[in-house]
Amino acid sequence: MAPVPEILLVDDDPSLCASLQSTLGLQGFAVEAFESAETFIARAGPREPACLIIDYRLPGMDGLRLL
Protein backbone atom coordinates (compact mmCIF):
# COMPACT_ATOMS: atom_id res chain seq x y z
CA MET A 1 0.00 0.00 0.00
CA ALA A 2 1.36 3.44 -0.96
CA PRO A 3 2.09 5.96 1.81
CA VAL A 4 -0.47 8.69 2.38
CA PRO A 5 0.74 12.01 0.92
CA GLU A 6 1.36 14.56 3.65
CA ILE A 7 0.56 18.26 3.64
CA LEU A 8 2.00 20.61 6.25
CA LEU A 9 -0.10 23.72 6.82
CA VAL A 10 1.20 26.86 8.56
CA ASP A 11 -1.56 29.40 9.27
CA ASP A 12 -2.69 31.37 12.31
CA ASP A 13 -6.40 31.18 11.43
CA PRO A 14 -7.87 28.16 13.28
CA SER A 15 -11.06 28.05 11.21
CA LEU A 16 -9.12 28.04 7.93
CA CYS A 17 -6.84 25.27 9.25
CA ALA A 18 -9.81 23.16 10.33
CA SER A 19 -11.51 23.64 6.98
CA LEU A 20 -8.42 22.74 4.97
CA GLN A 21 -7.66 19.74 7.20
CA SER A 22 -11.19 18.44 6.69
CA THR A 23 -11.33 19.07 2.95
CA LEU A 24 -7.85 17.75 2.18
CA GLY A 25 -8.36 14.81 4.54
CA LEU A 26 -11.43 13.78 2.54
CA GLN A 27 -9.20 13.76 -0.56
CA GLY A 28 -6.83 11.28 1.07
CA PHE A 29 -4.10 13.56 2.40
CA ALA A 30 -2.65 13.53 5.89
CA VAL A 31 -2.67 17.16 7.01
CA GLU A 32 -0.82 18.58 10.00
CA ALA A 33 -1.43 22.22 10.94
CA PHE A 34 0.87 24.63 12.76
CA GLU A 35 -0.29 28.00 14.14
CA SER A 36 3.00 29.86 13.55
CA ALA A 37 6.31 29.63 11.73
CA GLU A 38 8.07 29.21 15.04
CA THR A 39 5.83 26.29 16.03
CA PHE A 40 6.42 24.67 12.65
CA ILE A 41 10.21 24.93 13.06
CA ALA A 42 10.08 23.56 16.62
CA ARG A 43 7.74 20.61 15.95
CA ALA A 44 7.83 19.62 12.27
CA GLY A 45 11.22 17.90 12.25
CA PRO A 46 12.84 16.57 9.09
CA ARG A 47 10.42 14.91 6.70
CA GLU A 48 9.46 14.83 3.07
CA PRO A 49 6.01 16.43 2.80
CA ALA A 50 3.99 16.26 -0.37
CA CYS A 51 3.22 19.94 0.00
CA LEU A 52 3.72 22.94 2.26
CA ILE A 53 0.91 25.49 2.54
CA ILE A 54 2.22 28.61 4.26
CA ASP A 55 0.33 31.82 5.04
CA TYR A 56 2.38 34.84 4.02
CA ARG A 57 1.05 37.09 6.80
CA LEU A 58 1.92 35.21 9.96
CA PRO A 59 2.55 36.89 13.30
CA GLY A 60 6.26 36.92 14.16
CA MET A 61 8.18 35.31 11.30
CA ASP A 62 6.24 35.73 8.04
CA GLY A 63 5.65 32.94 5.56
CA LEU A 64 8.27 34.08 3.06
CA ARG A 65 10.98 34.12 5.72
CA LEU A 66 9.89 30.65 6.89
CA LEU A 67 10.15 29.31 3.37
OpenMM code with the backbone's topology and positions (N, CA, C; nanometers):
from openmm import Vec3, app, unit

residues = "MET ALA PRO VAL PRO GLU ILE LEU LEU VAL ASP ASP ASP PRO SER LEU CYS ALA SER LEU GLN SER THR LEU GLY LEU GLN GLY PHE ALA VAL GLU ALA PHE GLU SER ALA GLU THR PHE ILE ALA ARG ALA GLY PRO ARG GLU PRO ALA CYS LEU ILE ILE ASP TYR ARG LEU PRO GLY MET ASP GLY LEU ARG LEU LEU".split()
positions = [
    Vec3(0.0846, -0.1182, 0.0000),
    Vec3(0.0000, 0.0000, 0.0000),
    Vec3(0.0888, 0.1242, 0.0000),
    Vec3(0.0576, 0.2204, -0.0836),
    Vec3(0.1363, 0.3435, -0.0959),
    Vec3(0.1173, 0.4315, 0.0269),
    Vec3(0.2234, 0.5053, 0.0669),
    Vec3(0.2087, 0.5957, 0.1808),
    Vec3(0.1112, 0.7093, 0.1496),
    Vec3(0.0480, 0.7590, 0.2528),
    Vec3(-0.0472, 0.8688, 0.2379),
    Vec3(0.0317, 0.9981, 0.2183),
    Vec3(0.0044, 1.0746, 0.1114),
    Vec3(0.0741, 1.2013, 0.0915),
    Vec3(0.0455, 1.2967, 0.2080),
    Vec3(0.1494, 1.3668, 0.2509),
    Vec3(0.1362, 1.4560, 0.3652),
    Vec3(0.1417, 1.6022, 0.3222),
    Vec3(0.0571, 1.6818, 0.3849),
    Vec3(0.0559, 1.8264, 0.3641),
    Vec3(0.0790, 1.8923, 0.4991),
    Vec3(0.1737, 1.9846, 0.5038),
    Vec3(0.1999, 2.0613, 0.6249),
    Vec3(0.1462, 2.2018, 0.6029),
    Vec3(0.0621, 2.2460, 0.6936),
    Vec3(-0.0097, 2.3722, 0.6819),
    Vec3(0.0349, 2.4653, 0.7935),
    Vec3(0.0785, 2.5870, 0.7572),
    Vec3(0.1198, 2.6859, 0.8561),
    Vec3(0.0310, 2.8084, 0.8390),
    Vec3(-0.0628, 2.8275, 0.9337),
    Vec3(-0.1559, 2.9403, 0.9273),
    Vec3(-0.2071, 2.9696, 1.0675),
    Vec3(-0.2250, 3.0974, 1.0972),
    Vec3(-0.2693, 3.1371, 1.2314),
    Vec3(-0.4205, 3.1468, 1.2439),
    Vec3(-0.4946, 3.1133, 1.1399),
    Vec3(-0.6404, 3.1178, 1.1431),
    Vec3(-0.6953, 2.9775, 1.1705),
    Vec3(-0.7418, 2.9515, 1.2933),
    Vec3(-0.7869, 2.8161, 1.3282),
    Vec3(-0.9011, 2.7642, 1.2421),
    Vec3(-0.9939, 2.8518, 1.2016),
    Vec3(-1.1065, 2.8047, 1.1206),
    Vec3(-1.0608, 2.7663, 0.9799),
    Vec3(-0.9663, 2.8386, 0.9242),
    Vec3(-0.9120, 2.8036, 0.7931),
    Vec3(-0.8370, 2.6707, 0.8016),
    Vec3(-0.7568, 2.6529, 0.9063),
    Vec3(-0.6836, 2.5273, 0.9253),
    Vec3(-0.7792, 2.4096, 0.9365),
    Vec3(-0.8835, 2.4239, 1.0160),
    Vec3(-0.9811, 2.3157, 1.0329),
    Vec3(-1.0493, 2.2827, 0.9013),
    Vec3(-1.0853, 2.3851, 0.8261),
    Vec3(-1.1514, 2.3644, 0.6978),
    Vec3(-1.0600, 2.2923, 0.5985),
    Vec3(-0.9354, 2.3374, 0.5892),
    Vec3(-0.8416, 2.2739, 0.4972),
    Vec3(-0.8087, 2.1309, 0.5413),
    Vec3(-0.7929, 2.1096, 0.6713),
    Vec3(-0.7660, 1.9736, 0.7199),
    Vec3(-0.8804, 1.8804, 0.6830),
    Vec3(-1.0024, 1.9262, 0.7010),
    Vec3(-1.1185, 1.8440, 0.6690),
    Vec3(-1.1284, 1.8168, 0.5189),
    Vec3(-1.1191, 1.9206, 0.4398),
    Vec3(-1.1327, 1.9073, 0.2948),
    Vec3(-1.0217, 1.8221, 0.2347),
    Vec3(-0.8974, 1.8509, 0.2730),
    Vec3(-0.7850, 1.7748, 0.2182),
    Vec3(-0.7824, 1.6325, 0.2730),
    Vec3(-0.8260, 1.6147, 0.3971),
    Vec3(-0.8358, 1.4809, 0.4543),
    Vec3(-0.9341, 1.3931, 0.3772),
    Vec3(-1.0451, 1.4522, 0.3335),
    Vec3(-1.1427, 1.3779, 0.2536),
    Vec3(-1.0867, 1.3370, 0.1185),
    Vec3(-0.9842, 1.4088, 0.0718),
    Vec3(-0.9200, 1.3764, -0.0559),
    Vec3(-0.8060, 1.2765, -0.0397),
    Vec3(-0.7826, 1.2316, 0.0836),
    Vec3(-0.6830, 1.1278, 0.1071),
    Vec3(-0.5472, 1.1757, 0.1557),
    Vec3(-0.5368, 1.3026, 0.1906),
    Vec3(-0.4103, 1.3564, 0.2404),
    Vec3(-0.4062, 1.3528, 0.3923),
    Vec3(-0.2865, 1.3357, 0.4457),
    Vec3(-0.2645, 1.3527, 0.5891),
    Vec3(-0.2213, 1.4978, 0.6071),
    Vec3(-0.2950, 1.5737, 0.6848),
    Vec3(-0.2675, 1.7165, 0.7013),
    Vec3(-0.2327, 1.7445, 0.8465),
    Vec3(-0.1201, 1.8132, 0.8670),
    Vec3(-0.0820, 1.8575, 1.0003),
    Vec3(-0.0723, 2.0094, 0.9970),
    Vec3(-0.1397, 2.0755, 1.0905),
    Vec3(-0.1434, 2.2217, 1.0940),
    Vec3(-0.0561, 2.2760, 1.2063),
    Vec3(0.0035, 2.3912, 1.1801),
    Vec3(0.0868, 2.4634, 1.2759),
    Vec3(0.0392, 2.6073, 1.2795),
    Vec3(0.0286, 2.6654, 1.4001),
    Vec3(-0.0288, 2.7999, 1.4136),
    Vec3(0.0708, 2.9137, 1.3908),
    Vec3(0.1996, 2.8822, 1.3794),
    Vec3(0.2998, 2.9864, 1.3545),
    Vec3(0.4224, 2.9245, 1.2902),
    Vec3(0.5054, 3.0097, 1.2318),
    Vec3(0.6306, 2.9630, 1.1727),
    Vec3(0.7205, 2.9037, 1.2797),
    Vec3(0.7226, 2.9676, 1.3951),
    Vec3(0.8072, 2.9213, 1.5043),
    Vec3(0.7647, 2.7826, 1.5541),
    Vec3(0.6347, 2.7603, 1.5622),
    Vec3(0.5835, 2.6292, 1.6028),
    Vec3(0.6190, 2.5238, 1.4987),
    Vec3(0.6054, 2.5589, 1.3732),
    Vec3(0.6420, 2.4670, 1.2652),
    Vec3(0.7882, 2.4257, 1.2772),
    Vec3(0.8772, 2.5221, 1.2958),
    Vec3(1.0206, 2.4933, 1.3065),
    Vec3(1.0493, 2.4037, 1.4270),
    Vec3(0.9834, 2.4320, 1.5389),
    Vec3(1.0083, 2.3561, 1.6618),
    Vec3(0.9543, 2.2133, 1.6561),
    Vec3(0.8414, 2.1921, 1.5868),
    Vec3(0.7740, 2.0615, 1.5948),
    Vec3(0.7771, 1.9776, 1.4686),
    Vec3(0.7979, 2.0375, 1.3517),
    Vec3(0.7830, 1.9622, 1.2270),
    Vec3(0.8903, 1.8557, 1.2095),
    Vec3(1.0137, 1.8866, 1.2428),
    Vec3(1.1218, 1.7900, 1.2253),
    Vec3(1.1457, 1.7603, 1.0782),
    Vec3(1.2531, 1.6888, 1.0496),
    Vec3(1.2838, 1.6573, 0.9092),
    Vec3(1.1866, 1.5534, 0.8533),
    Vec3(1.1309, 1.5821, 0.7396),
    Vec3(1.0416, 1.4907, 0.6695),
    Vec3(1.0306, 1.5334, 0.5253),
    Vec3(0.9644, 1.4530, 0.4487),
    Vec3(0.9462, 1.4826, 0.3071),
    Vec3(0.7976, 1.5011, 0.2789),
    Vec3(0.7440, 1.6213, 0.3030),
    Vec3(0.6006, 1.6428, 0.2799),
    Vec3(0.5682, 1.6468, 0.1307),
    Vec3(0.4463, 1.6135, 0.0999),
    Vec3(0.3990, 1.6257, -0.0374),
    Vec3(0.3845, 1.7720, -0.0737),
    Vec3(0.3523, 1.8538, 0.0269),
    Vec3(0.3224, 1.9939, -0.0003),
    Vec3(0.3312, 2.0753, 0.1285),
    Vec3(0.3771, 2.1979, 0.1166),
    Vec3(0.3716, 2.2945, 0.2256),
    Vec3(0.2740, 2.4038, 0.1861),
    Vec3(0.1812, 2.4360, 0.2741),
    Vec3(0.0914, 2.5495, 0.2538),
    Vec3(0.1237, 2.6474, 0.3659),
    Vec3(0.1750, 2.7645, 0.3273),
    Vec3(0.2220, 2.8611, 0.4261),
    Vec3(0.1542, 2.9959, 0.4031),
    Vec3(0.0920, 3.0478, 0.5081),
    Vec3(0.0331, 3.1815, 0.5045),
    Vec3(0.1464, 3.2839, 0.4986),
    Vec3(0.1351, 3.3808, 0.4121),
    Vec3(0.2384, 3.4838, 0.4018),
    Vec3(0.2369, 3.5762, 0.5233),
    Vec3(0.1186, 3.6124, 0.5705),
    Vec3(0.1048, 3.7090, 0.6799),
    Vec3(0.0857, 3.6392, 0.8138),
    Vec3(0.1938, 3.5850, 0.8656),
    Vec3(0.1915, 3.5205, 0.9965),
    Vec3(0.2428, 3.6183, 1.1008),
    Vec3(0.1964, 3.6067, 1.2247),
    Vec3(0.2551, 3.6891, 1.3301),
    Vec3(0.3984, 3.6407, 1.3564),
    Vec3(0.4851, 3.7298, 1.3956),
    Vec3(0.6255, 3.6920, 1.4156),
    Vec3(0.6922, 3.6752, 1.2805),
    Vec3(0.7517, 3.5597, 1.2580),
    Vec3(0.8178, 3.5314, 1.1303),
    Vec3(0.7118, 3.5130, 1.0211),
    Vec3(0.7241, 3.5871, 0.9110),
    Vec3(0.6238, 3.5732, 0.8039),
    Vec3(0.6534, 3.4488, 0.7190),
    Vec3(0.5572, 3.4153, 0.6351),
    Vec3(0.5655, 3.2937, 0.5559),
    Vec3(0.6823, 3.2910, 0.4596),
    Vec3(0.7161, 3.4033, 0.3991),
    Vec3(0.8275, 3.4079, 0.3059),
    Vec3(0.9602, 3.3798, 0.3767),
    Vec3(0.9760, 3.4369, 0.4944),
    Vec3(1.0979, 3.4116, 0.5718),
    Vec3(1.1051, 3.2645, 0.6159),
    Vec3(0.9922, 3.2074, 0.6524),
    Vec3(0.9888, 3.0647, 0.6886),
    Vec3(1.0330, 2.9797, 0.5720),
    Vec3(0.9815, 3.0097, 0.4547),
    Vec3(1.0152, 2.9314, 0.3369),
    Vec3(1.1626, 2.9372, 0.3074),
] * unit.nanometer
topology = app.Topology()
chain = topology.addChain("A")
for resn in residues:
    res = topology.addResidue(resn, chain)
    for name in ("N", "CA", "C"):
        topology.addAtom(name, app.Element.getBySymbol(name[0]), res)
